[in-house]
Amino acid sequence: MKKRNLFLFAAATAAIVLISVINGCKVPEAIASKSGAQLWAENCNRCHNAPDPLYYSDSQWDVAMEHMRVKALLTDVEVKKIATFLKASN
């Protein structure tokens, strides 16, 4: 019985990983069609007042974006677009 449960758990885990990898390659249209400024306004103001782009240097924005990638569950595309906008604005 334990071997069967372990097999089912391993199979389910593999399926979840495979689906995540496949879905991770596609950029949803809602993200692809938006500019970095739009994504910044929508995502950053959800939880706090977004700071002025001039507030941080490019390297500080890189650190902030890595932190917010995890905290706000941002995609790679969102992070890239937002960071490009912020760096161009400061």
N, C-alpha and C positions, 0 to 999 in steps of 0.2 A: 504494500500500500504506500509506503514512504517513497519508493522508487517512482511510482506512478505520479505522485504529487510533485516530486522534484522534476520529473520530465515535463509535466504540464506547466509548471512554473518557468522552466527554462524555455519552453516553446512560446509561452506568452510573452516573456521578456524579449526574446528574439524578434517576435512579430512587432512589438512596440518600437523597438530600435529600428527595424527596417522601415516601418511606416514613418517614423520621425525623420529618418534620413531622406526618404523619398519626398516627403512634404517639405522638408527644409530646403530643397532645391528650387521650389517654386516660389516666386514672389507674388503675393496676392495683389490683385489689381488696385485695391484700396491703398496700398502702400506704393506701388509702382507709379501711380498717376500723381502722387503728391510731392510737393517740393520739400526741401529740408526745413524751410521756414514754417510750412503748414504742419509738418510732423512735430517740430519743436513746440509750436503753440499748442497743439492738441495733446501731446504726451507729457510735456514738462509741467503744464499748468493743471494737469489732472490732480496732482498731489501737493503741489507747492507753487508759489510764485516763481516763475522762471526768471533767473537773473539776466541782466542785460548782457548781450554777447561781449561787450567791452570789458566786462568784469574780470574775466580770466584770460590768460595767455593761451596760445595754441596747445602747449604741452599740458597746461592745467585742464583744458577742455578734453584732451585725450583721456586723462585720468578720470574726470567726471563722467565721460561717456562710457568708459569701461564699467564704472560703478553702476551707472543707471541702466546699462545693458542687462545686468543681472536683476537689479531691484525692480525695474519697470517692465521686464520681459520684452525688451526691444529686439527686433531682428537685426541681422548684420546690415541689411539694406537701410533700415531706419537709422541705425547708428551712423553709418557712412554719410547718409544724406544730412542728418542733423549736424554732425561734426563739420562737414564741409560748409554748411550754412554759417555755423557759429564762427569758424575760423575766417571765413570771408568777411564777416561782419565786424571783426575786432581789429 
